[in-house]
Every structure is written in C-alpha cells, then in structure tokens.
C-alpha cells in the first residue's frame, strides 16, 4: 500500500535533492551491489525532517487506515514518530485530532519511571513508523511491545519499499520483507514510495537516464511485483 501518485513522485524527487537517494554502485547490508541507495539518516536537518514528516503524515492519511497513536521503534523510528505526530496536527483531514506517540528504549531504565517505553501509554490502534523494512526485526519487536500492552498494531508506515526479495541468488525468498511483514502480522504496510516509483522517475527524467538499465536489471533479478 502506497501514497498517492503525486505524493510518491514528489517524495522521490525530494529524496534525490537531499542526497538521501543516490545512484551508483553500493554494497548493501545483504552483500549485494545495488545500483541505488536510500539512507533516511541523511534527513538530518530541521527543514528536511519537517518536510519528511509531512510526507509520512500525508501517506498515512491517504491510506485511510484508522489509528489512535504512533509508535517509533528505537532508534530511527523515534524522531520519525515524533515529527509525524507534529505533522498530523496540521493535516486538515485529522479535524484537529492531537495524535499521541510513544517509543521504546533499547535497554530498560532502572530508575525514575523505569521500563522500556517512553511517551504516551500504548492504547488502541497503533501505527509503527520506521524508515525501511529490511529483515523485519524492528517490526517484530514493536508488535510484541504493542501487544504486550494490550494495544493493537494497526499498520506499519515506512518511507521506501525496496520491493526486494531476500536470500542467496540461487535461493531467493518468494516475498519481499514488506510482504512478509504484512502476511506474518496481518497488518498493512504503507510506504510513501517504492522502487516502482524510482523506476517511473528514471523513465521520465532524461537527466537520470544513465541509471535506468542498471536499476531495471536489479529489479528484474531481485524484485517483486507491486500489488
């Protein structure tokens, strides 16, 4: 599940402008050599994070998913959930709703209020916010925390769906990490944009034409369909 076409295209261009999306040759965590790289950690200034949060908020609103609060898994999800809650307050479609948020610590605090959770109490329908889904570890831990608090995971909201299968070249998984999360936990995964949107931009922008074949070949080898 993704945001509207206009939002997706604008986001891909924004990521390019900020140097968050780059083309070339990059060795990624899986050991593969990818013709593109997306590093959401490079959204690291006030203006860029503010605009990023608006993309997250718009994608969530466009999805039509009903939710009560946001959860940001440590560490990248913490600023994303915080900023998105702020951006949602300015969304007309929210009708003035003030969305609470929470996040977790990697290690339990043994003084003060203690525990691993910070922020609002986990209640109702909770949207997990992160940058990407690679192995699904962060989502699994978040779902466990939410369910332990008797709340309900409502969706996962990410910036980019790489639409990529895992595993060795001769033993690729049937589904992508995003698809596996949706099936395993029975919750939708909403992405602001996907590899399909990157490909669409490469087709439309002659200045980026030199990267088309490499990205298309990579998608042909490792990609899954967008549905």
N, C-alpha and C positions, 0 to 999 in steps of 0.2 A: 504494500500500500504506500503510495507516494503523494506528494503535494500536487497542486495544480500545475499544468504545463508551464505557465508563465513564472510561477514561483521557482520551479525546478531550474528553468533556464537561467533566471536571474541569479540563483544561488551558485550555479556552476561558474558563471562569469565572475561573480563576487569572489569565489574561492581562488580563481585564477589571478584576479587583481591583487589579492592579498598574499600570493605566493604559497597558499595552502595546498592548491592543486598544481602539480608540476608534471611536465612530460620529459622523458629521457630514458635512462636505464637505472632502476632502483632495485636493490636486493631487499625484499620484504621479509617479514618475520617467518614466513613459511619456507624461506630459502629460494623462492622463485625470483626471477629477474622480471620485474614488472615495468611496462612502458609508461606507467604513470604512478604518481604517489600523492596520497592525500594525508596531510598531517594537521588535524584540527588544533593541535597545540600551538600552531602559529597564529591562531586568532588570539593574540596576546596583548591587545591594547583596548582601551575603553571604547572607542568608536567602533572598532571591528567586532568586539564581543557584543556590543549593543545591537548592531545590525544582525549579527548571527542569531541572537536571541529572538529577534522579530521573525526571522525565517522559521525557527523552531515553533514559535507561537502560531504563526500562520499555518504551518503544516499540520499542527495538532487541531486547530480549529477546522481546517478544510477536511480533515479525516472524518469528522462527525462522531468521533468516539466520545462517549460520556465518561467523565472523570471528575474526581473530587480533589486530588492533590498530585504533586510531583515528587519523585524520589531520584536523587542523584547519587549513584554509586561512587565511592572513593576510587580514584581521586578526580579524574577528568569530569565525572558527572556532577561534582559538587558545584563548580561555577556555572555549568550549563543549566542545571535545575534552578539555581538562584536567579540567574539572568532571565531565564524563560518565564519564571513566575512574575518578574517585574514587567516583561514584555506583554504577558497575557492581561495585565491590569489595564493596558492601553488598547486592547482589542475590543472593538465595538460589539462584536458577536458575544462577548462574555457578559455583557449587560451589567458591568460594574462588579462582577464577582471578584473577590480577593482570594486568589488561589494559594493555599499553604504549600510548603515544601519541607522536605527532610532529606538528610543524607547520613551515611554511616562513616564511622571511623574504621581504620584497618585494625586497630587494637583497642580493646575495651579500656575505658578510663576508670581508674580505681579510686578516684576522689571526686569531690563535688557531686554532681548529679549522677556520675558513673555511667556505665553502659556503652554501647556502640552507636547509638542513634543520637543525632543532633537535629533540632528543628521541631516542626510541628509533629504531634502524635500521628502515627500511621493509622489512618482510618479510611474506610470507604474504598472507592475505586482509584487505584494508584497507577500513574504513568511513570515508567522508568525512563530516564533520559541519559543518553550516552553519545559518544561521537560516532563510533562504528561498532559492528559486531564481528569479531574475528573468530574466537573459539567458543564464545557464549558463556565463559566463566563468570564474567561480571553479572550477566543476566541471571544465571542460576543462583548466585549468591544473593542477588537483590530479591528474587522471587521468594527464596527461603526466608529472608528477613521480613518481607511484607506479609507472607502467610503466617509466620510465627506471631505477628502482631494482630492476627485475625482480620487483616485487611485483604483486599482483592487486587492482584495485578491486573490492570485493565489493558495495557499496551506497552510496547517499547518504542521510544521515539529516538531516531538516530539521524545524523547528518547525511551520511552516504552509505548506500547499499552497494557493495562491490560486486554483487551478483556472481560470486566466485565459489567454485567447489573446492573442497579441501582434499588433502591426501597426496600420495605419490602419483606421478604421471601415469603409471600403469594400474593405479587403484584409486581413481578419483571417486569421491563421495557422490551420491546421487543428487543430493540437495546442497544448497549453499548454507552457510552458517545462519543467515537470516531465516531461511525457510525452515531449518531445523529448530530454531527457537520457536517459531510460530506453531509448528507441529507438536513439539515436546511440551510446551506450556499452554497450548490452546489459546494464545493471545496474539493479536495482530501486531506486526512490526511496521511502523510508519517511518518512512525515510523522506528527508527533504528532497534528495536527489539520488540518482543511481548511475551505474556505469552506462546504462542506456541513454541517460541524459548527456553524459560526457560524449558518447559517440554521436549523438544528434548535433551537438555543438561542433564537433570536428567535421561533420558533413557540411555544416552551414557556414563555417568560418574558414575562408581560404588562407588566412594567416597561420592557421593551425594544421593545414592540410598535410604537412610532412609527417604528422604523427598518426594519421588515420590508419594506415596499413598495419603498423605495429600494434596499436590498441585493438584493432579488429581481429588480428591474428591471436592475440592474447585472449580475447573474449571467446573466440571460436574454440580455443583449446581448453579453457578453464571455466567458461561462463555457463550460466543457467538462464532459462527464459524468464522474462519479466511478466509475471501474472499475479 
